[in-house]
Amino acid sequence: GTLIADIVDNETMCADIPFLDVDTANISIGDKATVIFDTYEEAVGTVTEINPVTYINNLGVSVRDITISVKNTGSITASTKAYAQIGEAYCTSSASFYNNDEEA
């Protein structure tokens, strides 16, 4: 019953990045996203999920999280933060990455 290992898929990293709710009407699963890391490097990501729930952020604006996946070249960790742009839509704040899949 003792945990001896975690299985982690870190070849693809994901981030749930908030976008204005009004902008999400023009975003679809499979869309390409420009991801800008906190190190100012850029990568191309893919929209893999659009959260159906809207919420009010700390600025009082209605937003919705968009999950963007990025192929990890080895430098993305769970502490890496990023901003994103999808088409003409810009995110409202940064988000941290997480492993695509984890199992204990």
All heavy atoms as an XYZ file, in Angstrom:
774
protein
N       0.789     -1.185      0.000
C       0.000      0.000      0.000
C       0.847      1.271      0.000
O       0.304      2.357      0.069
N       2.170      1.146     -0.052
C       3.031      2.316     -0.033
C       3.245      2.836     -1.448
O       3.543      2.071     -2.357
C       4.404      1.965      0.582
O       4.196      1.443      1.882
C       5.298      3.181      0.655
N       3.097      4.139     -1.625
C       3.340      4.772     -2.914
C       4.825      4.713     -3.222
O       5.653      5.151     -2.414
C       2.872      6.230     -2.895
C       3.111      7.033     -4.161
C       2.273      6.490     -5.307
C       2.798      8.489     -3.919
N       5.174      4.130     -4.365
C       6.591      4.033     -4.711
C       6.968      4.892     -5.919
O       8.137      5.105     -6.180
C       7.019      2.571     -4.975
C       6.182      1.964     -6.114
C       6.910      1.747     -3.702
C       6.687      0.624     -6.591
N       5.935      5.383     -6.658
C       6.245      6.207     -7.825
C       5.027      7.005     -8.268
O       3.900      6.617     -8.007
C       6.711      5.325     -8.983
N       5.290      8.102     -8.927
C       4.268      8.887     -9.605
C       4.560      8.799    -11.094
O       5.710      8.926    -11.516
C       4.311     10.367     -9.191
C       3.807     10.597     -7.781
O       2.894      9.884     -7.348
O       4.336     11.509     -7.115
N       3.523      8.577    -11.887
C       3.668      8.578    -13.331
C       3.223      9.957    -13.811
O       2.101     10.375    -13.546
C       2.825      7.472    -13.980
C       3.279      6.111    -13.462
C       2.915      7.551    -15.498
C       2.402      4.968    -13.888
N       4.125     10.652    -14.490
C       3.870     12.032    -14.884
C       4.142     12.194    -16.377
O       5.177     11.760    -16.869
C       4.784     12.997    -14.089
C       4.606     14.419    -14.556
C       4.521     12.886    -12.605
N       3.191     12.813    -17.085
C       3.403     13.191    -18.480
C       3.754     14.670    -18.498
O       2.887     15.520    -18.410
C       2.143     12.931    -19.311
C       2.262     13.464    -20.744
O       3.369     13.909    -21.123
O       1.262     13.452    -21.461
N       5.049     14.967    -18.562
C       5.456     16.369    -18.627
C       6.001     16.734    -20.004
O       6.616     17.766    -20.182
C       6.456     16.718    -17.528
C       7.749     15.947    -17.643
O       7.929     15.133    -18.535
N       8.655     16.205    -16.721
N       5.734     15.880    -21.006
C       6.105     16.221    -22.379
C       5.173     17.296    -22.917
O       5.544     18.061    -23.794
C       6.066     14.987    -23.270
C       7.194     14.021    -22.982
C       7.187     12.834    -23.923
O       6.588     12.929    -25.018
O       7.775     11.810    -23.564
N       3.960     17.315    -22.402
C       2.996     18.353    -22.732
C       2.572     18.998    -21.427
O       2.185     18.311    -20.488
C       1.760     17.776    -23.446
O       2.183     17.079    -24.614
C       0.788     18.865    -23.823
N       2.675     20.321    -21.369
C       2.265     21.057    -20.179
C       1.018     21.869    -20.514
O       0.827     22.277    -21.662
C       3.392     21.980    -19.709
C       4.681     21.260    -19.350
S       4.532     20.188    -17.905
C       4.582     21.409    -16.601
N       0.172     22.081    -19.503
C      -1.083     22.808    -19.702
C      -1.167     23.983    -18.736
O      -0.581     23.952    -17.659
C      -2.270     21.888    -19.460
S      -2.340     20.482    -20.567
N      -1.922     24.989    -19.142
C      -2.201     26.132    -18.270
C      -3.646     26.566    -18.524
O      -4.102     26.574    -19.671
C      -1.245     27.282    -18.551
N      -4.364     26.890    -17.460
C      -5.732     27.398    -17.539
C      -5.655     28.914    -17.449
O      -5.527     29.477    -16.363
C      -6.592     26.828    -16.415
C      -6.679     25.313    -16.471
O      -6.601     24.751    -17.581
O      -6.826     24.674    -15.408
N      -5.715     29.572    -18.595
C      -5.452     31.004    -18.690
C      -6.772     31.748    -18.893
O      -7.554     31.395    -19.778
C      -4.464     31.288    -19.830
C      -3.153     30.496    -19.587
C      -4.187     32.775    -19.960
C      -2.102     30.654    -20.657
N      -7.045     32.776    -18.071
C      -8.315     33.497    -18.185
C      -8.362     34.484    -19.354
O      -7.407     35.227    -19.592
C      -8.421     34.232    -16.850
C      -7.009     34.408    -16.402
C      -6.243     33.237    -16.921
N      -9.486     34.457    -20.063
C      -9.773     35.389    -21.146
C     -11.108     36.046    -20.871
O     -11.964     35.470    -20.185
C      -9.846     34.653    -22.493
C      -8.508     34.295    -23.063
C      -7.815     33.193    -22.592
C      -7.934     35.053    -24.064
C      -6.578     32.861    -23.108
C      -6.698     34.727    -24.595
C      -6.011     33.630    -24.109
N     -11.315     37.244    -21.415
C     -12.608     37.899    -21.283
C     -13.698     36.972    -21.813
O     -13.540     36.358    -22.879
C     -12.638     39.207    -22.069
C     -11.777     40.349    -21.552
C     -11.815     41.514    -22.535
C     -12.247     40.791    -20.177
N     -14.787     36.858    -21.062
C     -15.879     35.981    -21.458
C     -16.365     36.326    -22.866
O     -16.613     35.441    -23.678
C     -17.022     36.074    -20.444
C     -18.159     35.137    -20.774
O     -17.883     33.985    -21.160
O     -19.329     35.557    -20.657
N     -16.465     37.597    -23.178
C     -16.945     38.022    -24.491
C     -16.018     37.542    -25.611
O     -16.481     37.243    -26.716
C     -17.154     39.555    -24.534
C     -15.837     40.301    -24.476
C     -17.960     39.958    -25.744
N     -14.729     37.424    -25.351
C     -13.768     36.964    -26.363
C     -13.836     35.460    -26.600
O     -13.434     34.988    -27.671
C     -12.337     37.338    -25.967
C     -12.060     38.825    -26.106
O     -12.828     39.515    -26.810
O     -11.081     39.291    -25.494
N     -14.331     34.706    -25.625
C     -14.327     33.247    -25.766
C     -15.315     32.756    -26.822
O     -15.195     31.627    -27.287
C     -14.604     32.547    -24.417
O     -15.897     32.924    -23.951
C     -13.541     32.900    -23.385
N     -16.267     33.589    -27.227
C     -17.217     33.201    -28.279
C     -16.502     32.966    -29.605
O     -16.993     32.215    -30.451
C     -18.285     34.273    -28.439
N     -15.338     33.583    -29.785
C     -14.583     33.455    -31.034
C     -13.410     32.486    -30.920
O     -12.555     32.452    -31.801
C     -14.060     34.828    -31.471
C     -15.184     35.790    -31.748
O     -16.184     35.420    -32.360
N     -15.047     37.014    -31.281
N     -13.356     31.723    -29.824
C     -12.267     30.775    -29.593
C     -12.842     29.359    -29.643
O     -13.898     29.095    -29.076
C     -11.589     31.041    -28.240
C     -10.942     32.429    -28.239
C     -10.539     29.968    -27.934
C     -10.396     32.864    -26.887
N     -12.126     28.461    -30.329
C     -12.573     27.073    -30.455
C     -11.471     26.114    -30.043
O     -10.280     26.444    -30.135
C     -12.951     26.774    -31.913
O     -13.977     27.616    -32.355
N     -11.853     24.928    -29.621
C     -10.884     23.874    -29.321
C     -10.109     23.579    -30.604
O     -10.684     23.481    -31.688
C     -11.584     22.626    -28.763
C     -12.158     22.952    -27.384
C     -10.634     21.436    -28.713
C     -12.989     21.863    -26.758
N      -8.808     23.485    -30.482
C      -7.930     23.264    -31.626
C      -7.284     24.521    -32.158
O      -6.339     24.448    -32.952
N      -7.785     25.700    -31.736
C      -7.166     26.957    -32.153
C      -5.722     27.036    -31.662
O      -5.396     26.528    -30.588
C      -7.935     28.162    -31.607
C      -9.225     28.449    -32.356
O      -9.493     27.802    -33.385
O      -9.976     29.331    -31.886
N      -4.881     27.685    -32.441
C      -3.494     27.919    -32.042
C      -3.431     29.143    -31.135
O      -4.192     30.089    -31.293
C      -2.594     28.121    -33.252
C      -2.495     26.894    -34.134
C      -1.921     25.716    -33.373
C      -1.878     24.472    -34.240
N      -1.678     23.264    -33.457
N      -2.508     29.105    -30.193
C      -2.315     30.208    -29.251
C      -0.832     30.557    -29.203
O       0.023     29.674    -29.297
C      -2.791     29.807    -27.862
N      -0.546     31.832    -29.076
C       0.818     32.274    -28.811
C       0.957     32.363    -27.300
O       0.191     33.065    -26.638
C       1.084     33.650    -29.445
O       0.877     33.544    -30.848
C       2.512     34.113    -29.159
N       1.910     31.632    -26.759
C       2.141     31.595    -25.318
C       3.427     32.356    -25.018
O       4.464     32.089    -25.630
C       2.239     30.134    -24.820
C       2.520     30.079    -23.342
C       0.961     29.375    -25.166
N       3.331     33.315    -24.101
C       4.488     34.124    -23.725
C       4.851     33.784    -22.282
O       4.074     34.053    -21.370
C       4.201     35.636    -23.872
C       3.786     35.968    -25.317
C       5.434     36.451    -23.486
C       2.316     36.121    -25.478
N       6.010     33.174    -22.097
C       6.445     32.746    -20.775
C       6.936     33.923    -19.947
O       7.257     34.983    -20.487
C       7.558     31.698    -20.903
C       7.121     30.472    -21.637
C       7.488     30.286    -22.959
C       6.324     29.519    -21.033
C       7.079     29.165    -23.662
C       5.913     28.395    -21.719
C       6.292     28.216    -23.035
N       7.042     33.711    -18.646
C       7.537     34.765    -17.757
C       8.989     35.127    -18.058
O       9.495     36.128    -17.601
C       7.333     34.405    -16.296
C       7.882     33.042    -15.911
O       8.501     32.359    -16.754
O       7.675     32.637    -14.754
N       9.663     34.320    -18.876
C      11.032     34.615    -19.315
C      11.036     35.383    -20.641
O      12.089     35.605    -21.220
C      11.819     33.306    -19.508
O      11.119     32.523    -20.490
C      11.958     32.542    -18.210
N       9.839     35.751    -21.144
C       9.624     36.472    -22.400
C       9.879     35.626    -23.640
O       9.856     36.133    -24.742
C      10.417     37.786    -22.456
C      10.070     38.697    -21.318
C      10.937     38.867    -20.248
C       8.843     39.351    -21.281
C      10.597     39.679    -19.185
C       8.495     40.169    -20.216
C       9.382     40.329    -19.174
O       9.045     41.127    -18.115
N      10.100     34.336    -23.470
C      10.185     33.436    -24.615
C       8.767     33.128    -25.080
O       7.820     33.220    -24.309
C      10.890     32.140    -24.222
C      12.333     32.336    -23.788
C      12.925     31.049    -23.275
O      13.333     30.232    -24.110
O      12.941     30.871    -22.049
N       8.634     32.752    -26.345
C       7.321     32.439    -26.898
C       7.283     31.013    -27.425
O       8.310     30.466    -27.828
C       6.958     33.395    -28.030
C       6.717     34.810    -27.583
C       6.212     35.712    -28.692
O       5.911     35.206    -29.806
O       6.123     36.921    -28.455
N       6.073     30.442    -27.436
C       5.846     29.118    -28.007
C       4.447     29.095    -28.587
O       3.611     29.938    -28.264
C       6.001     28.040    -26.936
N       4.213     28.109    -29.428
C       2.874     27.920    -29.980
C       2.191     26.833    -29.165
O       2.761     25.759    -28.918
C       2.935     27.511    -31.467
C       1.549     27.187    -31.992
C       3.575     28.617    -32.281
N       0.988     27.134    -28.721
C       0.191     26.172    -27.979
C      -1.108     25.901    -28.706
O      -1.399     26.503    -29.745
N      -1.909     24.997    -28.134
C      -3.192     24.619    -28.717
C      -4.271     24.688    -27.653
O      -4.065     24.221    -26.525
C      -3.122     23.185    -29.278
O      -2.053     23.112    -30.227
C      -4.420     22.787    -29.957
N      -5.430     25.248    -28.014
C      -6.573     25.274    -27.100
C      -7.117     23.854    -26.988
O      -7.472     23.235    -27.994
C      -7.679     26.228    -27.613
C      -8.917     26.137    -26.737
C      -7.162     27.652    -27.685
N      -7.137     23.321    -25.763
C      -7.628     21.963    -25.563
C      -8.940     21.910    -24.784
O      -9.612     20.884    -24.779
C      -6.583     21.094    -24.829
O      -6.229     21.731    -23.606
C      -5.343     20.903    -25.691
N      -9.291     23.016    -24.122
C     -10.547     23.046    -23.369
C     -10.984     24.497    -23.170
O     -10.156     25.383    -22.991
C     -10.373     22.379    -22.012
C     -11.645     22.268    -21.215
C     -11.439     21.547    -19.884
O     -10.472     20.779    -19.733
O     -12.258     21.785    -18.981
N     -12.285     24.699    -23.207
C     -12.871     25.996    -22.893
C     -13.825     25.769    -21.733
O     -14.834     25.076    -21.879
C     -13.625     26.590    -24.107
C     -12.655     26.754    -25.288
C     -14.280     27.917    -23.737
C     -13.334     27.066    -26.601
N     -13.466     26.293    -20.582
C     -14.287     26.083    -19.390
C     -15.638     26.764    -19.596
O     -15.694     27.940    -19.934
C     -13.577     26.651    -18.161
C     -14.215     26.204    -16.878
O     -15.433     26.144    -16.759
N     -13.391     25.885    -15.903
N     -16.745     26.040    -19.371
C     -18.066     26.636    -19.579
C     -18.481     27.617    -18.480
O     -19.446     28.359    -18.639
C     -19.000     25.428    -19.607
C     -18.300     24.398    -18.780
C     -16.828     24.630    -19.011
N     -17.735     27.643    -17.385
C     -18.090     28.480    -16.241
C     -17.398     29.834    -16.339
O     -16.183     29.911    -16.504
C     -17.703     27.789    -14.912
C     -18.003     28.682    -13.727
C     -18.400     26.442    -14.791
N     -18.172     30.894    -16.239
C     -17.592     32.232    -16.180
C     -17.516     32.657    -14.719
O     -18.279     32.177    -13.878
C     -18.433     33.263    -16.967
O     -19.731     33.305    -16.402
C     -18.508     32.906    -18.427
N     -16.569     33.530    -14.422
C     -16.433     34.060    -13.069
C     -15.930     35.493    -13.151
O     -15.455     35.932    -14.195
C     -15.520     33.186    -12.202
C     -14.093     33.059    -12.698
C     -13.090     33.905    -12.222
C     -13.732     32.081    -13.621
C     -11.782     33.794    -12.667
C     -12.427     31.956    -14.080
C     -11.465     32.818    -13.587
O     -10.168     32.705    -14.031
N     -16.062     36.197    -12.068
C     -15.614     37.587    -12.007
C     -14.212     37.602    -11.408
O     -13.993     37.107    -10.302
C     -16.578     38.451    -11.148
C     -18.013     38.327    -11.662
C     -16.112     39.900    -11.120
C     -18.225     38.789    -13.086
N     -13.249     38.177    -12.146
C     -11.878     38.234    -11.635
C     -11.727     39.366    -10.624
O     -12.691     40.063    -10.303
C     -10.861     38.340    -12.786
C     -10.897     39.659    -13.524
O     -11.577     40.609    -13.134
N     -10.144     39.728    -14.613
N     -10.508     39.560    -10.118
C     -10.275     40.559     -9.073
C     -10.443     41.997     -9.561
O     -10.454     42.925     -8.766
C      -8.898     40.364     -8.426
C      -7.772     40.444     -9.433
O      -7.997     40.466    -10.637
N      -6.556     40.454     -8.925
N     -10.587     42.197    -10.869
C     -10.832     43.529    -11.419
C     -12.317     43.757    -11.707
O     -12.693     44.787    -12.252
C     -10.013     43.742    -12.694
C      -8.501     43.668    -12.530
C      -7.815     43.741    -13.889
C      -8.001     44.764    -11.609
N     -13.147     42.754    -11.371
C     -14.581     42.874    -11.582
C     -15.026     42.583    -13.006
O     -16.104     43.002    -13.419
N     -14.217     41.848    -13.755
C     -14.498     41.542    -15.152
C     -14.894     40.074    -15.282
O     -14.307     39.205    -14.652
C     -13.254     41.846    -16.028
C     -13.487     41.481    -17.467
C     -12.851     43.304    -15.880
N     -15.868     39.787    -16.139
C     -16.314     38.420    -16.392
C     -15.306     37.708    -17.299
O     -15.049     38.155    -18.425
C     -17.696     38.443    -17.043
O     -18.151     37.129    -17.261
N     -14.742     36.594    -16.811
C     -13.732     35.842    -17.557
C     -14.081     34.364    -17.574
O     -14.928     33.882    -16.815
C     -12.312     36.040    -16.953
C     -11.862     37.477    -17.061
C     -12.250     35.551    -15.528
N     -13.377     33.662    -18.445
C     -13.531     32.210    -18.569
C     -12.146     31.637    -18.808
O     -11.354     32.201    -19.578
C     -14.448     31.918    -19.748
C     -14.777     30.477    -19.930
C     -15.681     30.301    -21.114
N     -16.956     30.963    -20.842
C     -18.074     30.675    -21.468
N     -18.083     29.760    -22.421
N     -19.184     31.299    -21.174
N     -11.819     30.524    -18.161
C     -10.506     29.906    -18.344
C     -10.459     29.095    -19.626
O     -11.378     28.333    -19.936
C     -10.163     28.995    -17.165
C      -9.833     29.770    -15.911
O      -9.509     30.969    -16.010
O      -9.900     29.174    -14.814
N      -9.363     29.258    -20.362
C      -9.085     28.500    -21.575
C      -7.850     27.652    -21.281
O      -6.809     28.180    -20.884
C      -8.785     29.437    -22.766
C      -9.935     30.411    -23.009
C      -8.437     28.625    -24.010
C     -11.186     29.824    -23.565
N      -7.973     26.332    -21.459
C      -6.822     25.449    -21.259
C      -6.014     25.407    -22.547
O      -6.543     25.107    -23.616
C      -7.262     24.031    -20.870
O      -8.071     24.102    -19.700
C      -6.054     23.136    -20.603
N      -4.730     25.733    -22.401
C      -3.805     25.727    -23.533
C      -2.702     24.725    -23.222
O      -2.115     24.753    -22.137
C      -3.213     27.131    -23.768
C      -4.341     28.108    -24.111
C      -2.159     27.090    -24.876
C      -3.900     29.547    -24.198
N      -2.448     23.822    -24.167
C      -1.360     22.861    -23.998
C      -0.184     23.261    -24.870
O      -0.362     23.806    -25.967
C      -1.824     21.441    -24.340
O      -2.170     21.347    -25.703
N       1.018     23.008    -24.353
C       2.267     23.375    -25.026
C       3.219     22.197    -24.944
O       3.362     21.576    -23.887
C       2.909     24.607    -24.344
C       4.230     24.961    -24.993
C       1.970     25.791    -24.368
N       3.880     21.886    -26.062
C       4.896     20.847    -26.037
C       6.065     21.349    -25.198
O       6.561     22.444    -25.416
C       5.352     20.513    -27.456
C       6.366     19.399    -27.507
C       6.544     18.896    -28.912
C       7.568     17.801    -29.010
N       7.391     16.684    -28.134
N       6.478     20.553    -24.246
C       7.549     20.941    -23.329
C       8.906     20.592    -23.926
O       9.199     19.431    -24.179
C       7.369     20.236    -21.982
C       8.285     20.781    -20.916
O       9.093     21.659    -21.157
N       8.145     20.263    -19.714
N       9.725     21.602    -24.135
C      11.079     21.378    -24.642
C      12.046     21.064    -23.507
O      13.232     20.903    -23.736
C      11.568     22.617    -25.409
O      11.541     23.738    -24.520
C      10.694     22.893    -26.615
N      11.517     21.016    -22.285
C      12.345     20.701    -21.126
C      12.458     21.836    -20.143
O      12.875     21.639    -19.004
N      12.079     23.025    -20.551
C      12.248     24.180    -19.671
C      10.974     24.581    -18.923
O      11.020     25.426    -18.043
C      12.756     25.376    -20.481
O      11.808     25.732    -21.470
N       9.829     23.975    -19.255
C       8.577     24.342    -18.591
C       8.374     23.455    -17.370
O       8.435     22.235    -17.453
C       7.370     24.182    -19.538
C       7.572     24.976    -20.822
C       6.085     24.625    -18.838
C       6.520     24.711    -21.887
N       8.153     24.095    -16.221
C       7.879     23.380    -14.977
C       6.557     23.890    -14.406
O       5.951     24.818    -14.942
C       8.995     23.613    -13.944
O       8.962     24.994    -13.548
C      10.366     23.265    -14.501
N       6.148     23.314    -13.289
C       4.908     23.743    -12.644
C       5.011     25.158    -12.086
O       3.989     25.777    -11.804
C       4.531     22.757    -11.539
N       6.199     25.685    -11.957
C       6.346     27.061    -11.466
C       6.428     28.085    -12.597
O       6.464     29.284    -12.348
C       7.582     27.173    -10.569
O       8.746     26.911    -11.319
N       6.446     27.615    -13.848
C       6.503     28.513    -14.997
C       5.144     29.174    -15.200
O       4.125     28.505    -15.211
C       6.895     27.745    -16.277
O       8.129     27.067    -16.058
C       7.032     28.684    -17.460
N       5.156     30.482    -15.364
C       3.919     31.218    -15.635
C       3.952     31.743    -17.061
O       5.018     31.949    -17.633
C       3.748     32.382    -14.664
C       3.446     31.943    -13.261
C       3.051     33.104    -12.405
C       2.575     32.570    -11.067
N       1.649     33.462    -10.429
N       2.750     31.959    -17.624
C       2.673     32.443    -18.994
C       1.405     33.245    -19.230
O       0.411     33.088    -18.513
C       2.724     31.275    -19.964
N       1.479     34.095    -20.234
C       0.338     34.818    -20.790
C       0.049     34.191    -22.142
O       0.871     33.441    -22.667
C       0.683     36.302    -20.977
C       0.927     37.043    -19.698
C       2.195     37.117    -19.140
C      -0.119     37.681    -19.043
C       2.424     37.806    -17.957
C       0.095     38.374    -17.861
C       1.369     38.426    -17.333
O       1.589     39.102    -16.167
N      -1.113     34.521    -22.736
C      -1.424     33.953    -24.044
C      -2.265     34.896    -24.882
O      -2.966     35.765    -24.360
C      -2.150     32.623    -23.875
N      -2.170     34.680    -26.183
C      -2.996     35.372    -27.164
C      -3.553     34.317    -28.101
O      -2.817     33.452    -28.591
C      -2.167     36.384    -27.949
C      -2.960     37.078    -29.031
C      -2.110     38.031    -29.869
O      -0.932     38.236    -29.581
N      -2.703     38.588    -30.898
N      -4.856     34.396    -28.345
C      -5.514     33.501    -29.299
C      -6.209     34.391    -30.319
O      -7.155     35.097    -29.975
C      -6.529     32.573    -28.609
C      -5.868     31.779    -27.480
C      -7.185     31.650    -29.630
C      -6.849     31.078    -26.559
N      -5.718     34.376    -31.536
C      -6.260     35.289    -32.535
C      -6.040     36.723    -32.080
O      -4.936     37.121    -31.757
N      -7.126     37.485    -32.006
C      -7.058     38.875    -31.548
C      -7.316     39.012    -30.042
O      -7.278     40.112    -29.506
C      -8.066     39.730    -32.315
C      -7.803     39.780    -33.814
C      -6.465     40.423    -34.151
O      -6.129     41.468    -33.552
O      -5.754     39.874    -35.016
N      -7.599     37.899    -29.369
C      -7.934     37.927    -27.938
C      -6.687     37.759    -27.083
O      -5.862     36.863    -27.321
C      -8.939     36.827    -27.608
N      -6.556     38.632    -26.079
C      -5.451     38.554    -25.122
C      -5.993     38.105    -23.769
O      -7.099     38.488    -23.379
C      -4.775     39.921    -24.960
C      -4.031     40.368    -26.179
C      -4.667     41.095    -27.173
C      -2.693     40.053    -26.345
C      -3.985     41.503    -28.311
C      -1.998     40.458    -27.472
C      -2.653     41.183    -28.449
O      -1.971     41.571    -29.573
N      -5.202     37.337    -23.045
C      -5.629     36.897    -21.718
C      -5.674     38.085    -20.755
O      -5.105     39.138    -21.025
C      -4.707     35.806    -21.190
S      -3.021     36.338    -20.860
N      -6.357     37.877    -19.629
C      -6.476     38.948    -18.638
C      -5.420     38.861    -17.548
O      -5.193     39.830    -16.838
C      -7.874     38.940    -17.995
O      -8.082     37.672    -17.358
C      -8.957     39.183    -19.040
N      -4.786     37.705    -17.395
C      -3.695     37.549    -16.428
C      -2.917     36.279    -16.766
O      -3.343     35.479    -17.598
C      -4.217     37.492    -14.984
O      -4.986     36.337    -14.780
N      -1.800     36.095    -16.101
C      -0.977     34.905    -16.342
C      -1.531     33.723    -15.550
O      -2.378     33.876    -14.677
C       0.471     35.166    -15.945
O       0.572     35.355    -14.554
N      -1.005     32.553    -15.879
C      -1.367     31.333    -15.155
C      -0.150     30.424    -15.108
O       0.748     30.528    -15.951
C      -2.537     30.627    -15.832
N      -0.126     29.526    -14.141
C       0.969     28.564    -14.001
C       0.655     27.282    -14.772
O      -0.503     26.895    -14.917
C       1.181     28.210    -12.533
O       1.611     29.337    -11.821
N       1.695     26.629    -15.236
C       1.544     25.379    -15.938
C       1.397     24.209    -14.965
O       1.774     24.305    -13.797
C       2.764     25.119    -16.832
C       2.709     25.885    -18.120
C       3.274     27.137    -18.211
C       2.074     25.354    -19.227
C       3.221     27.864    -19.384
C       2.010     26.068    -20.411
C       2.586     27.323    -20.488
N       0.854     23.127    -15.477
C       0.780     21.872    -14.733
C       1.001     20.731    -15.720
O       0.858     20.911    -16.931
C      -0.560     21.712    -13.987
C      -1.790     21.831    -14.852
C      -2.351     20.728    -15.473
C      -2.419     23.065    -15.052
C      -3.478     20.826    -16.266
C      -3.549     23.178    -15.834
C      -4.080     22.055    -16.436
O      -5.202     22.180    -17.219
N       1.374     19.562    -15.191
C       1.622     18.411    -16.035
C       0.325     17.992    -16.716
O      -0.751     18.046    -16.115
C       2.170     17.235    -15.219
C       3.530     17.520    -14.662
O       4.381     18.091    -15.339
N       3.758     17.150    -13.427
N       0.442     17.550    -17.956
C      -0.713     17.114    -18.720
C      -1.450     15.974    -18.015
O      -2.660     15.937    -17.997
C      -0.276     16.667    -20.125
C      -1.428     16.248    -20.981
O      -2.459     16.920    -21.013
N      -1.270     15.157    -21.686
N      -0.726     15.060    -17.413
C      -1.353     13.908    -16.761
C      -0.459     13.433    -15.637
O       0.756     13.382    -15.779
C      -1.554     12.776    -17.773
C      -2.472     11.685    -17.289
O      -3.255     11.932    -16.335
O      -2.428     10.577    -17.849
N      -1.087     13.117    -14.519
C      -0.350     12.582    -13.366
C      -1.166     11.449    -12.748
O      -2.374     11.552    -12.628
C      -0.141     13.660    -12.292
C       0.802     14.742    -12.687
C       1.097     15.695    -11.539
O       1.094     15.257    -10.385
O       1.332     16.868    -11.810
N      -0.488     10.383    -12.381
C      -1.128      9.276    -11.689
C      -0.194      8.785    -10.590
O       1.006      8.752    -10.759
C      -1.428      8.123    -12.654
C      -2.494      8.461    -13.678
C      -2.851      7.276    -14.545
O      -2.723      6.131    -14.076
O      -3.261      7.504    -15.682
N      -0.804      8.426     -9.490
C      -0.013      7.891     -8.372
C      -0.163      6.379     -8.327
O      -1.113      5.828     -8.783
C      -0.475      8.480     -7.058
